[in-house]
């Protein structure tokens, strides 16, 4: 997969997550299940995909690798979507927390 295709996949998933967020102004447990379903739908045909959710005292997060070179993440602590650039061998947990390629407050 090319870097451009990977970035396009990231933009598509970020857009879908933004739509889910807009439809659920008060996120609840089912909100994250919906976000995960959208990620699964978008990544089911990718050779490299990984979806993970976690929570801590700062809030809940969901992240999805959408190709070899990009990861999309949402954090409900401040309702922010991130797109991170990565390398094919990077683990999602290694990339999250570094400077994002793109971020937007919802």
N, C-alpha and C positions, 0 to 999 in steps of 0.2 A: 504494500500500500504506500502510495506517495504521501509526502508531508502535506501537500495541498488537499488531497482527499481526506486525510486524517483531520485537518483543520475544518474542512467542510462538515464532516461528521460531528465535530465538537460544536460547531455553530448550530447545527440542526438540533442536537440534543439540548443545548442551552435554550434554544427557542421553545422547544416542547416543555421543558421544565418551567420556563417563564409563564407559559400558558397555564400549566397546572397550578402554579402559584397564584396567578390572577383569578383563577376559578375557585380557589380556596383561601380567601383572605385570612382566615384564622386556622393555620395549619394544625392538624391533629394527627393521631397515629396513622390513620388511613391515608393522610397526605403523603407520608414517606413511602407507604406501600404503592401509591399511585406513581410517585416519582421512580421507584424501582421498576415497576412494570413498564413505564415509558423507556427507561434505559435498556431493559431486557429486549423490548420490541426493536429498538434502534440498533442494538449490538448483536443480535442473534446471528447475523451473517458475517461478522468480523472474525478473522482468524485470531486476533488478539483482543479480548475483551475481559474486563474484570469489574465487577460492581461491588462496592462495599459501603456499609453504613456503620456509624458508631456514634456514641454520645459521651459527653463528659460535662463537667460543671459549666462549660462555656456554651453548650448547646448541642444540637444534633447535626450530623453531616451525612451526606451521601456523595459518593464519588464513583465515576464510571470511566474506564479507559475506553476510548472510542476508535481506536486504531493504534498503529505503532507509535505515533508521535504526540498524541494529545489525550488529556484527561479533563473531564468536566466535573466540577464539584459545586455543591450547594451547602451553605452553612446557615442554619436558622438563628444563630446567635445575633446576627445583624441582617439576615435575609439577603445574602450576597451570593451571586453566581460567579464562579471562577472558571477560566480555561487555563490549563497548565500545559506547557510544552515538555515533552519527555523524550527519552530514547527507548528503542524497542525492548531493552533488557531491564529498564527501570521498573521498580515496584511502585504501585500507587502510593503506598504509605511513605516512600522515600521522596516523592515529588511534592505531595501536599505539604504546604508550609513554606515552600520556596516562593520566590516572587512569581506571581501569575503572569501569563501572557496577556490576559484580559480579565477584568472584573467589572461587575455592575451590581449596584444596589437595587433590589426590587421594591 
